[in-house]
């Protein structure tokens, strides 16, 4: 585990990009595998590489959002705009603020990237994707923000796989 921490501390943006490129794409693929009830190559080689690049780009924004929102809530507390919240309350407040403010941008940016990769507009179920910010991402990121900073991006990327699994079961034929 020390090697992982050292790598993340030495290359915070690069490791965020790599983790999301692999795990975000795996989450999307596993959603399709479970929904279809079979293992297959859902995006083709080109589509998979483009999706990995899209996830890597999103990871940069996610890394910066994580850093900014972790400072945002304590700043509000320091200025008397929020009460002292304790560790869990602060993690929840960071998660809620980030998912309500940054989350919609990320969902729409992700959909725009996917639309570009797929070569066709697809805005179906955007409302469900936005609702996932509340039922999935706020609780998931509350747990994430309870961890030390060097583990947060890795867990967030793993949450992408978890959401893919959940959505795959939900969309089974």
N, C-alpha and C positions, 0 to 999 in steps of 0.2 A: 504494500500500500504506500510505502514511502516513495517509491519511484513515481507513482501516480501523482501524489501531492507535489513532488519536486517538479514534475513535468507541467502540471497545471499552474504552479506558481511562476515557473520560468516562461511559459507561453500561454497566458490566459485566453487570448483571443483565438489563437491557432488551435488549442485543444478544444475550445468551445465549438469551433467550426467542424473539427473532425468528429467530435462526439455526436453532434446533431446531424451531420451528413450521414453517418452510419445508422444511428439509432432512430432518427426521425424517418428516414427512408424505410428502415426495417418496420417501424410502426405502421406506416402506410401500406407496405406490402403485406404484413401479417393481417391487417384488416381485410384486405382483398382475399387472402388465402382462407381465412375463417368464413367470410361471407360466402365464398364459392364452394367451400367444403373440400378444397383440394389445394395442393402445393403447385404453383406455377410461377412464371416470370411475368408479373402483371404489367410492367412498364416497358419491357424490352431493354436492351443494353443502353441505347441512347437516352431513353426516358429515365432509366435508373440513374445514369450519370448526371442528367440535368436536374433530377429531383434532389440528388445529393448536393449539387451546387446550390440549388435553391435553399435547402436546409442550412447549408454552410453560410449563406448570406443572411438568412434569418437569425442564425446563431450570433452574428456580430451585434445585431440589434438587441437580442435577448441578453447578451453579456452586458451591454451598456445599460439596459433597463434594470437588470438585477443590481448593478452597482449603484445606479442613481436612486432607485426606490428604497434601497436599504438605508441610504443617507436621508431620504425625504422624510420618513416618519420620525426619526429622532430629531430632525430639525424642527418639525412641527411641535414636537413635545418640548424642545428647548425654548421655543418661542411662546409657550403657554397655549398653543392651539389644540393640543391633545393632552390628555392626562398621562401620567406614568402608566404604562401598560403591562410591564413585566415581559418575560421572554415570549410566552405564547401569544399574548395580546399584541406585542410588537410584530411577531411573525405573521399573525393574521392580518394586521393592519397593512403591513407591507404587501402581502399577497392581494388583499382586497383593492388597495390603491393601484397597484400595478395592473391587475387584471381588468379593472374598470377603466383605467386611463390608457394604458399601453396595449392591453389585450385586443380591443377592437381593431386597432391599427394592424397588429400582427395577424389577426385572422383574415383581414381583407388583403393585406400584402401577400400572405400565403396563398390565398385564392387567386390573386392576380398572377403570381408566379406559376401556379398550377395551370391556369388558363393559358398562359403563354407557352408553357411546355406542351400542353395538349393541343394547342393550335385552335381552340374553340372556347367561346365563353361558357362558363358553367357557374351559375349563381344559385343553383338548387341547394336547398337546405342551409343557406348561409345563416338563417335565423337559428338553426340548431347548433351550428358551429359557434355562434356568438353566445348562446346559452351554455355551452360547455365551459365557458369562462367561469360561470357561477357554480355549476354542479360538480365540475371536475377540477378545473385549474385553481380556484381559490383554496379548496381544501388541500390539494396536492402541493401547492406552493407554500401553504402554511407550514406543512411538514418540511419542505425544502429550506425555508428560511429559519428553521430551528437548527439546521446543521451549520458547521463551520463553513466560511465562504468558499474554500477550495473544493468542497464537495457539491455545491449547489448546482452548478451547470450540468455536471454529470448526472445528478438525480433528475433534473428537469428533462434531460434527453431521455432518460429511462422512462419518465412519465409519458413521453410521446409513444413509446412502445406499449405501455399499459393502456393508454387511450385507444390506440389502434386495435388492441385485443378486445376492449370493451365494445368499440364500434363494430368490429367484425362480428361478434356474437349478436349484437343488436340487428345487424343487417343480413343475417343468415337467410338463405332461401329455403 
